Amino acid sequence: MSESKAWSYVVLGGLLEVVWASGFKYDEIPPFVVLIALLASFDLVIRAAKVLPIGTAYAVFAGMGTVGTTIVEMIWSGGAIHPLRIVFILTLLACIIGLKLTSKGSDG
């Protein structure tokens, strides 16, 4: 598997993490979708880890899940979006991108 394909697995796995993590809270996401997203997300990150540095791959995967579920929570709850929360989300996103760009053998 190429490194770029492995990174696409990490990104897809991170997006699926948002689905299953959000599904724990919101009844609109059916339990079978949560289960499939959970299994698929970890399968993708495991496959990617065979090519990429595990620490970086998992940090990007988990960071995407954190950013994504925080954004879903802010949108779905309909609550006020605190400007400082946006700053921290953007900071985390910058760190995720930095990890990807500085990983050994990165094609970025």
C-alpha positions in Angstrom: 0.0 0.0 0.0 1.3 3.5 -0.8 1.7 6.1 1.9 -0.9 8.4 0.3 -3.4 5.6 0.3 -2.6 4.9 4.0 -3.2 8.6 4.8 -6.5 8.4 3.0 -7.4 5.4 5.2 -6.5 7.5 8.3 -8.7 10.4 7.1 -11.7 8.1 6.3 -11.2 6.3 9.6 -11.3 9.7 11.4 -14.5 10.7 9.7 -16.1 7.4 10.6 -14.9 8.0 14.2 -17.1 11.1 14.2 -20.1 9.0 13.1 -19.7 6.4 15.8 -18.7 8.7 18.6 -21.7 11.0 17.8 -23.9 7.9 17.6 -23.3 7.2 21.3 -25.1 10.5 22.2 -27.7 11.0 19.4 -30.5 8.6 18.8 -30.8 9.8 15.2 -27.8 7.6 14.4 -29.0 4.0 14.4 -27.0 1.5 16.5 -26.1 -0.7 13.5 -24.5 2.4 11.8 -22.6 3.1 15.0 -21.2 -0.5 15.1 -20.3 -0.6 11.4 -18.6 2.9 11.6 -16.7 1.8 14.8 -15.4 -1.4 13.2 -14.6 0.1 9.9 -12.8 3.1 11.4 -10.4 0.9 13.5 -9.9 -1.5 10.6 -8.8 1.4 8.4 -6.4 2.9 11.0 -4.9 -0.6 11.6 -4.3 -1.0 7.9 -2.7 2.4 7.6 -0.5 1.7 10.6 1.3 -1.0 8.7 2.7 1.7 6.5 2.7 4.9 8.6 4.3 5.6 12.0 1.7 4.4 14.5 2.0 7.4 16.8 1.4 9.9 14.1 -1.4 7.9 12.4 -3.3 7.4 15.6 -2.8 11.0 16.7 -4.2 12.2 13.4 -7.1 9.7 13.6 -8.0 10.6 17.2 -7.5 14.3 16.6 -9.9 14.2 13.6 -12.4 12.4 15.8 -12.0 15.0 18.5 -12.4 18.0 16.2 -15.3 16.4 14.3 -17.3 15.4 17.3 -16.8 18.8 18.9 -18.1 20.5 15.8 -21.0 18.1 15.6 -21.8 18.8 19.2 -21.7 22.5 18.7 -24.0 22.3 15.6 -26.4 19.7 16.8 -26.9 21.1 20.3 -27.8 24.4 18.9 -25.9 26.1 21.7 -23.7 29.2 21.5 -20.4 28.7 19.8 -17.8 30.2 22.1 -14.9 32.0 20.2 -12.3 30.5 22.5 -13.6 27.0 21.7 -13.0 27.8 18.0 -9.5 28.9 18.7 -8.7 25.6 20.5 -10.3 23.5 17.7 -8.2 25.4 15.1 -5.1 24.9 17.3 -5.7 21.2 17.5 -6.3 21.1 13.7 -3.0 22.9 13.1 -1.2 20.3 15.3 -2.8 17.4 13.4 -1.7 18.9 10.1 1.8 19.5 11.5 2.1 15.9 12.7 1.1 14.7 9.2 3.5 17.0 7.5 6.5 16.1 9.7 6.0 12.4 9.9 8.9 10.4 8.7 8.6 9.7 5.0 5.6 12.0 4.6 4.6 12.7 1.1 3.0 15.9 2.2 
